[in-house]
Amino acid sequence: MRQHQCRHLVRRTDHQQYGSFKVWTEARMYHAIVKRIALQNFLRVNQKDYATILKGCSPDVHHRFGGHHALGGERHDCDALGRWFERLGRLAPTLELTVHDVWVKGWPWNTTVIVRWSGVQGLPDGSPYNNHGVHVIRMRWGKVFDIDANEDSQLVAASLQIWAASGVNEALAAPILS
């Protein structure tokens, strides 16, 4: 009887470990899917495919981009974020973002994605633009509801001054806010 009880305990432990392994595997699969989506969205910025990015956002998405300049400020809806993306495309027409790392934490009802990236482009005066940053993105049930873009905002402001000096008046425009 004692041997039977021990086998029962071993089986129970095996089942518990399998349950943990199953949860771990499901989390890894979910995180891999979210990571792929994040990588695709950064490629979409490079391709100026903003409409597809916006489809993955909740209607009341909150977007924060540091600095007091044409790209700075906070937006609280998809419409304003769409206008911001279009402005980004006009003010950074050759911007190429490269993702270096993506970390994903959480489950579908509360997911945090951290993306470390660098961005390069040529400026109208021939000087290079090289910036790097981190985005903290929060998702709920497959929709992005919060984007916190962190980068060298002084470098962004300086590049906008170069665009303005070359005749691009929108580089000096007020931020798009909502």
Accessible surface in RSA format (square Angstrom, percent):
REM  Atomic radii and reference values for relative SASA: ProtOr
REM  Chains: A
REM  Algorithm: Lee & Richards
REM  Probe-radius: 1.40
REM  Slices: 20
REM RES _ NUM      All-atoms   Total-Side   Main-Chain    Non-polar    All polar
REM                ABS   REL    ABS   REL    ABS   REL    ABS   REL    ABS   REL
RES MET A   1   183.18  94.9 135.28  89.5  47.90 114.0 108.55  92.3  74.63  98.9
RES ARG A   2   194.70  81.7 190.69  97.2   4.02   9.6  66.97  91.5 127.73  77.4
RES GLN A   3   131.64  73.6 123.82  90.5   7.82  18.6  39.62  84.3  92.02  69.8
RES HIS A   4   109.25  59.7 108.47  75.4   0.78   2.0  68.35  70.4  40.91  47.6
RES GLN A   5    97.29  54.4  95.10  69.5   2.19   5.2  31.44  66.9  65.85  49.9
RES CYS A   6    66.97  50.7  65.86  73.5   1.11   2.6  22.38  56.7  44.60  48.1
RES ARG A   7   117.33  49.3 116.27  59.3   1.07   2.5  50.77  69.4  66.56  40.3
RES HIS A   8   102.07  55.8 101.91  70.8   0.16   0.4  66.04  68.1  36.03  41.9
RES LEU A   9   107.54  59.9 106.77  76.4   0.76   1.9 106.99  75.1   0.55   1.5
RES VAL A  10    89.29  58.8  86.87  78.6   2.42   5.8  89.25  77.5   0.04   0.1
RES ARG A  11   142.93  60.0 138.46  70.6   4.46  10.6  60.49  82.7  82.44  50.0
RES ARG A  12   140.71  59.1 134.74  68.7   5.97  14.2  31.62  43.2 109.09  66.1
RES THR A  13    64.39  45.8  64.26  65.1   0.13   0.3  40.79  54.8  23.59  35.7
RES ASP A  14    80.51  56.4  75.47  75.1   5.04  11.9  27.37  64.4  53.15  53.0
RES HIS A  15   126.73  69.3 121.40  84.4   5.33  13.6  80.22  82.7  46.51  54.1
RES GLN A  16   100.55  56.2  91.66  67.0   8.89  21.2  40.11  85.4  60.43  45.8
RES GLN A  17   114.57  64.1 108.58  79.4   5.99  14.3  41.39  88.1  73.18  55.5
RES TYR A  18   131.21  61.3 126.16  71.8   5.06  13.2  93.97  70.6  37.24  45.9
RES GLY A  19    27.58  34.0   0.00   N/A  27.58  34.0  27.24  74.8   0.34   0.8
RES SER A  20    75.92  64.2  64.23  85.7  11.69  26.9  38.51  82.0  37.41  52.4
RES PHE A  21   116.96  58.5 112.46  69.7   4.50  11.7 116.55  70.7   0.41   1.2
RES LYS A  22   102.87  50.2 100.34  61.6   2.53   6.0  45.99  41.4  56.88  60.6
RES VAL A  23    81.77  53.8  81.77  74.0   0.00   0.0  81.77  71.1   0.00   0.0
RES TRP A  24   138.64  55.6 133.89  64.8   4.76  11.2 115.48  61.6  23.16  37.6
RES THR A  25    44.31  31.5  44.10  44.7   0.21   0.5  44.20  59.4   0.11   0.2
RES GLU A  26    73.15  42.0  69.89  52.9   3.26   7.8  26.04  50.4  47.11  38.5
RES ALA A  27    17.08  15.7  17.05  26.3   0.03   0.1  17.08  24.1   0.00   0.0
RES ARG A  28   145.32  61.0 139.69  71.2   5.63  13.4  29.39  40.2 115.92  70.3
RES MET A  29   114.09  59.1 110.32  73.0   3.77   9.0  87.86  74.7  26.23  34.8
RES TYR A  30    38.41  17.9  36.10  20.5   2.31   6.0  36.81  27.7   1.60   2.0
RES HIS A  31    45.58  24.9  44.64  31.0   0.94   2.4  32.17  33.2  13.41  15.6
RES ALA A  32    59.38  54.6  48.24  74.4  11.14  25.3  53.49  75.3   5.88  15.6
RES ILE A  33    82.70  47.1  82.38  61.4   0.31   0.8  82.62  59.5   0.08   0.2
RES VAL A  34     3.44   2.3   3.23   2.9   0.22   0.5   3.23   2.8   0.22   0.6
RES LYS A  35    89.44  43.6  89.44  54.9   0.00   0.0  36.65  33.0  52.79  56.2
RES ARG A  36   133.49  56.0 132.21  67.4   1.28   3.0  52.90  72.3  80.59  48.8
RES ILE A  37    63.31  36.0  63.31  47.2   0.00   0.0  63.31  45.6   0.00   0.0
RES ALA A  38     8.66   8.0   3.57   5.5   5.09  11.6   8.42  11.9   0.24   0.6
RES LEU A  39    67.35  37.5  65.59  46.9   1.76   4.4  65.63  46.1   1.71   4.6
RES GLN A  40    66.66  37.3  66.28  48.4   0.38   0.9  17.58  37.4  49.08  37.2
RES ASN A  41    28.84  19.9  28.54  27.6   0.30   0.7  10.31  24.8  18.53  17.9
RES PHE A  42    14.82   7.4  14.59   9.0   0.23   0.6  14.82   9.0   0.00   0.0
RES LEU A  43    98.81  55.0  98.33  70.3   0.48   1.2  98.35  69.1   0.46   1.2
RES ARG A  44    57.69  24.2  57.69  29.4   0.00   0.0   4.49   6.1  53.21  32.2
RES VAL A  45    16.92  11.1  16.84  15.2   0.08   0.2  16.84  14.6   0.08   0.2
RES ASN A  46    21.67  14.9  10.13   9.8  11.55  27.8   5.48  13.2  16.19  15.6
RES GLN A  47   121.20  67.8  92.92  67.9  28.28  67.3  41.08  87.4  80.12  60.8
RES LYS A  48    68.64  33.5  51.23  31.4  17.41  41.5  47.02  42.3  21.62  23.0
RES ASP A  49    50.41  35.3  44.93  44.7   5.48  13.0  18.88  44.4  31.52  31.4
RES TYR A  50     9.71   4.5   7.97   4.5   1.74   4.5   7.14   5.4   2.57   3.2
RES ALA A  51    66.00  60.7  57.35  88.5   8.65  19.7  60.68  85.5   5.32  14.1
RES THR A  52    46.08  32.8  40.69  41.2   5.40  12.9  24.81  33.3  21.27  32.2
RES ILE A  53    12.53   7.1  10.71   8.0   1.82   4.4  11.27   8.1   1.26   3.4
RES LEU A  54    37.44  20.8  32.76  23.4   4.68  11.8  33.02  23.2   4.42  11.9
RES LYS A  55   151.29  73.8 136.31  83.6  14.98  35.7  91.86  82.7  59.43  63.3
RES GLY A  56    26.71  32.9   0.00   N/A  26.71  32.9  25.47  69.9   1.25   2.8
RES CYS A  57     7.93   6.0   1.25   1.4   6.67  15.7   0.00   0.0   7.93   8.5
RES SER A  58    15.73  13.3  15.61  20.8   0.12   0.3  15.73  33.5   0.00   0.0
RES PRO A  59   110.96  80.9 102.70  93.6   8.25  30.0 105.91  87.4   5.05  31.4
RES ASP A  60   102.97  72.1  91.86  91.4  11.12  26.3  36.24  85.3  66.73  66.6
RES VAL A  61     0.28   0.2   0.19   0.2   0.09   0.2   0.19   0.2   0.09   0.3
RES HIS A  62    34.39  18.8  34.39  23.9   0.00   0.0  25.44  26.2   8.95  10.4
RES HIS A  63     3.90   2.1   3.90   2.7   0.00   0.0   0.60   0.6   3.29   3.8
RES ARG A  64    79.51  33.4  79.51  40.5   0.00   0.0  35.38  48.4  44.13  26.7
RES PHE A  65    12.29   6.2  10.67   6.6   1.63   4.2  10.67   6.5   1.63   4.7
RES GLY A  66    36.84  45.4   0.00   N/A  36.84  45.4  33.47  91.8   3.37   7.5
RES GLY A  67    26.61  32.8   0.00   N/A  26.61  32.8   9.77  26.8  16.84  37.7
RES HIS A  68   190.24 104.0 157.23 109.3  33.01  84.5 109.37 112.7  80.87  94.1
RES HIS A  69    20.92  11.4   9.44   6.6  11.49  29.4  20.64  21.3   0.28   0.3
RES ALA A  70     0.87   0.8   0.00   0.0   0.87   2.0   0.00   0.0   0.87   2.3
RES LEU A  71     7.78   4.3   7.78   5.6   0.00   0.0   7.78   5.5   0.00   0.0
RES GLY A  72     0.00   0.0   0.00   N/A   0.00   0.0   0.00   0.0   0.00   0.0
RES GLY A  73    19.87  24.5   0.00   N/A  19.87  24.5  19.37  53.2   0.50   1.1
RES GLU A  74    65.53  37.6  62.90  47.6   2.63   6.3  18.61  36.0  46.92  38.3
RES ARG A  75     0.25   0.1   0.25   0.1   0.00   0.0   0.25   0.3   0.00   0.0
RES HIS A  76    88.42  48.3  80.62  56.0   7.80  20.0  63.28  65.2  25.14  29.3
RES ASP A  77    46.18  32.3  46.18  46.0   0.00   0.0  25.49  60.0  20.69  20.6
RES CYS A  78    30.11  22.8  28.26  31.5   1.85   4.4  23.05  58.4   7.06   7.6
RES ASP A  79    98.51  69.0  85.17  84.8  13.34  31.5  39.08  92.0  59.43  59.3
RES ALA A  80     0.61   0.6   0.61   0.9   0.00   0.0   0.61   0.9   0.00   0.0
RES LEU A  81     0.00   0.0   0.00   0.0   0.00   0.0   0.00   0.0   0.00   0.0
RES GLY A  82    11.79  14.5   0.00   N/A  11.79  14.5  11.59  31.8   0.20   0.5
RES ARG A  83   111.63  46.9 107.19  54.6   4.45  10.6  62.29  85.1  49.35  29.9
RES TRP A  84     9.56   3.8   9.56   4.6   0.00   0.0   9.56   5.1   0.00   0.0
RES PHE A  85    14.08   7.0  14.08   8.7   0.00   0.0  14.08   8.5   0.00   0.0
RES GLU A  86    88.89  51.0  88.14  66.7   0.75   1.8  30.09  58.2  58.80  48.0
RES ARG A  87    23.56   9.9  23.56  12.0   0.00   0.0   0.00   0.0  23.56  14.3
RES LEU A  88    17.56   9.8  17.56  12.6   0.00   0.0  17.56  12.3   0.00   0.0
RES GLY A  89    13.85  17.1   0.00   N/A  13.85  17.1   7.68  21.1   6.18  13.8
RES ARG A  90   125.37  52.6 110.25  56.2  15.12  36.0  69.27  94.7  56.10  34.0
RES LEU A  91     2.05   1.1   0.21   0.2   1.83   4.6   0.21   0.2   1.83   4.9
RES ALA A  92     7.46   6.9   6.77  10.4   0.69   1.6   6.77   9.5   0.69   1.8
RES PRO A  93    61.10  44.5  44.57  40.6  16.53  60.1  44.97  37.1  16.13 100.2
RES THR A  94    81.50  58.0  69.63  70.6  11.87  28.3  75.60 101.5   5.90   8.9
RES LEU A  95    15.73   8.8  14.93  10.7   0.80   2.0  14.93  10.5   0.80   2.2
RES GLU A  96    89.43  51.3  88.86  67.2   0.58   1.4  38.29  74.1  51.14  41.8
RES LEU A  97    24.69  13.7  14.59  10.4  10.10  25.4  14.59  10.2  10.10  27.2
RES THR A  98    74.09  52.7  70.56  71.5   3.53   8.4  45.55  61.2  28.54  43.1
RES VAL A  99    34.03  22.4   8.32   7.5  25.72  62.0   8.32   7.2  25.72  69.8
RES HIS A 100    84.93  46.4  55.15  38.3  29.79  76.2  37.13  38.3  47.80  55.6
RES ASP A 101    47.17  33.0  40.97  40.8   6.20  14.7   7.73  18.2  39.44  39.3
RES VAL A 102    15.90  10.5   1.05   1.0  14.85  35.8   1.05   0.9  14.85  40.3
RES TRP A 103   132.90  53.3 128.99  62.4   3.91   9.2 102.58  54.7  30.31  49.2
RES VAL A 104    25.46  16.8   3.29   3.0  22.17  53.4   3.90   3.4  21.57  58.5
RES LYS A 105   156.66  76.4 154.41  94.7   2.25   5.3  98.72  88.9  57.94  61.7
RES GLY A 106    22.12  27.3   0.00   N/A  22.12  27.3  17.75  48.7   4.37   9.8
RES TRP A 107    81.35  32.6  79.98  38.7   1.37   3.2  50.27  26.8  31.08  50.4
RES PRO A 108    32.94  24.0  32.84  29.9   0.10   0.4  32.84  27.1   0.10   0.6
RES TRP A 109   134.54  54.0 129.54  62.7   5.00  11.7 104.25  55.6  30.29  49.1
RES ASN A 110    76.77  52.9  71.42  69.0   5.35  12.9  13.07  31.5  63.69  61.6
RES THR A 111     0.01   0.0   0.00   0.0   0.01   0.0   0.00   0.0   0.01   0.0
RES THR A 112    36.85  26.2  35.53  36.0   1.31   3.1  17.23  23.1  19.62  29.7
RES VAL A 113     2.12   1.4   2.12   1.9   0.00   0.0   2.12   1.8   0.00   0.0
RES ILE A 114    61.36  34.9  61.36  45.7   0.00   0.0  61.36  44.2   0.00   0.0
RES VAL A 115     0.25   0.2   0.25   0.2   0.00   0.0   0.25   0.2   0.00   0.0
RES ARG A 116   105.58  44.3 105.58  53.8   0.00   0.0  33.82  46.2  71.76  43.5
RES TRP A 117     9.26   3.7   8.46   4.1   0.80   1.9   8.46   4.5   0.80   1.3
RES SER A 118    29.96  25.3  29.47  39.3   0.49   1.1  18.70  39.8  11.26  15.8
RES GLY A 119     0.59   0.7   0.00   N/A   0.59   0.7   0.46   1.3   0.12   0.3
RES VAL A 120    71.53  47.1  71.53  64.8   0.00   0.0  71.53  62.2   0.00   0.0
RES GLN A 121    16.52   9.2   4.88   3.6  11.64  27.7   9.23  19.6   7.30   5.5
RES GLY A 122    45.69  56.3   0.00   N/A  45.69  56.3  31.32  86.0  14.37  32.2
RES LEU A 123    15.16   8.4   5.96   4.3   9.20  23.1   6.81   4.8   8.35  22.5
RES PRO A 124    58.60  42.7  13.21  12.0  45.39 165.0  27.55  22.7  31.05 193.0
RES ASP A 125    93.26  65.3  52.44  52.2  40.82  96.5  43.48 102.3  49.78  49.6
RES GLY A 126    68.04  83.9   0.00   N/A  68.04  83.9  37.85 103.9  30.19  67.6
RES SER A 127    37.86  32.0  32.21  43.0   5.65  13.0  36.59  77.9   1.27   1.8
RES PRO A 128    98.01  71.4  80.90  73.7  17.11  62.2  83.32  68.8  14.70  91.3
RES TYR A 129    15.08   7.0  14.18   8.1   0.90   2.3   6.94   5.2   8.14  10.0
RES ASN A 130    90.28  62.3  75.07  72.5  15.21  36.6  32.56  78.4  57.72  55.8
RES ASN A 131     6.06   4.2   0.63   0.6   5.43  13.1   2.51   6.0   3.55   3.4
RES HIS A 132   130.68  71.4 129.35  89.9   1.33   3.4  83.17  85.7  47.52  55.3
RES GLY A 133     5.57   6.9   0.00   N/A   5.57   6.9   5.15  14.1   0.42   0.9
RES VAL A 134    50.24  33.1  49.93  45.2   0.31   0.7  49.93  43.4   0.31   0.8
RES HIS A 135    27.86  15.2  27.86  19.4   0.00   0.0  11.47  11.8  16.39  19.1
RES VAL A 136    44.58  29.3  44.58  40.4   0.00   0.0  44.58  38.7   0.00   0.0
RES ILE A 137    19.23  10.9  19.23  14.3   0.00   0.0  19.23  13.8   0.00   0.0
RES ARG A 138    85.64  36.0  85.64  43.7   0.00   0.0  17.40  23.8  68.24  41.4
RES MET A 139     9.94   5.1   9.94   6.6   0.00   0.0   5.24   4.5   4.70   6.2
RES ARG A 140   112.23  47.1 107.77  54.9   4.46  10.6  37.32  51.0  74.91  45.4
RES TRP A 141   163.62  65.7 142.16  68.8  21.47  50.4 126.54  67.5  37.08  60.2
RES GLY A 142    48.99  60.4   0.00   N/A  48.99  60.4  29.82  81.8  19.16  42.9
RES LYS A 143    90.51  44.2  90.32  55.4   0.18   0.4  61.33  55.2  29.18  31.1
RES VAL A 144    15.54  10.2  15.54  14.1   0.00   0.0  15.54  13.5   0.00   0.0
RES PHE A 145    34.70  17.4  31.92  19.8   2.78   7.2  31.92  19.4   2.78   8.0
RES ASP A 146    17.62  12.3  17.62  17.5   0.00   0.0   3.96   9.3  13.66  13.6
RES ILE A 147    16.33   9.3  16.33  12.2   0.00   0.0  16.33  11.8   0.00   0.0
RES ASP A 148    33.00  23.1  33.00  32.8   0.00   0.0   2.20   5.2  30.81  30.7
RES ALA A 149     3.84   3.5   0.29   0.5   3.55   8.1   0.29   0.4   3.55   9.4
RES ASN A 150    68.57  47.3  62.80  60.7   5.77  13.9  29.49  71.0  39.09  37.8
RES GLU A 151    41.76  24.0  11.63   8.8  30.14  71.8  11.09  21.4  30.67  25.0
RES ASP A 152    66.90  46.9  55.72  55.5  11.18  26.4  21.17  49.8  45.73  45.6
RES SER A 153    32.57  27.5  29.34  39.2   3.23   7.4   3.71   7.9  28.86  40.4
RES GLN A 154   150.86  84.4 143.53 104.9   7.32  17.4  48.95 104.2 101.91  77.3
RES LEU A 155    57.29  31.9  53.51  38.3   3.78   9.5  56.60  39.8   0.69   1.8
RES VAL A 156     4.98   3.3   4.98   4.5   0.00   0.0   4.98   4.3   0.00   0.0
RES ALA A 157    32.28  29.7  31.48  48.6   0.80   1.8  31.92  44.9   0.36   1.0
RES ALA A 158    50.30  46.3  42.96  66.3   7.35  16.7  48.73  68.6   1.58   4.2
RES SER A 159     7.45   6.3   6.42   8.6   1.03   2.4   1.21   2.6   6.25   8.8
RES LEU A 160     4.27   2.4   4.27   3.1   0.00   0.0   4.27   3.0   0.00   0.0
RES GLN A 161   106.50  59.6 102.48  74.9   4.02   9.6  39.52  84.1  66.97  50.8
RES ILE A 162    45.28  25.8  42.42  31.6   2.87   6.9  44.49  32.0   0.80   2.2
RES TRP A 163    29.23  11.7  29.23  14.1   0.00   0.0  28.97  15.4   0.26   0.4
RES ALA A 164    17.96  16.5   5.42   8.4  12.54  28.5   5.75   8.1  12.21  32.3
RES ALA A 165    95.31  87.6  50.37  77.7  44.94 102.2  63.63  89.6  31.67  83.9
RES SER A 166    62.06  52.4  21.83  29.1  40.23  92.7  32.49  69.2  29.57  41.4
RES GLY A 167    53.70  66.2   0.00   N/A  53.70  66.2  31.46  86.3  22.25  49.8
RES VAL A 168    44.82  29.5  40.48  36.6   4.35  10.5  44.82  38.9   0.00   0.0
RES ASN A 169   122.38  84.4 112.35 108.6  10.03  24.1  33.21  79.9  89.17  86.2
RES GLU A 170    43.50  25.0  34.17  25.9   9.33  22.2  26.28  50.8  17.22  14.1
RES ALA A 171     3.10   2.8   0.00   0.0   3.10   7.0   0.00   0.0   3.10   8.2
RES LEU A 172   110.50  61.5  80.20  57.4  30.30  76.2  84.70  59.5  25.80  69.4
RES ALA A 173    32.57  29.9  17.83  27.5  14.75  33.5  28.80  40.6   3.77  10.0
RES ALA A 174    76.99  70.8  59.55  91.9  17.44  39.7  65.96  92.9  11.03  29.2
RES PRO A 175    45.64  33.3  33.73  30.7  11.92  43.3  33.73  27.8  11.92  74.1
RES ILE A 176    20.56  11.7  15.89  11.8   4.67  11.3  20.56  14.8   0.00   0.0
RES LEU A 177   103.41  57.6  82.58  59.1  20.83  52.4  82.64  58.0  20.77  55.9
RES SER A 178    59.45  50.2  13.69  18.3  45.77 105.4  49.75 105.9   9.71  13.6
END  Absolute sums over single chains surface
CHAIN  1 A    10505.9       9010.5       1495.5       6274.7       4231.3
END  Absolute sums over all chains
TOTAL         10505.9       9010.5       1495.5       6274.7       4231.3
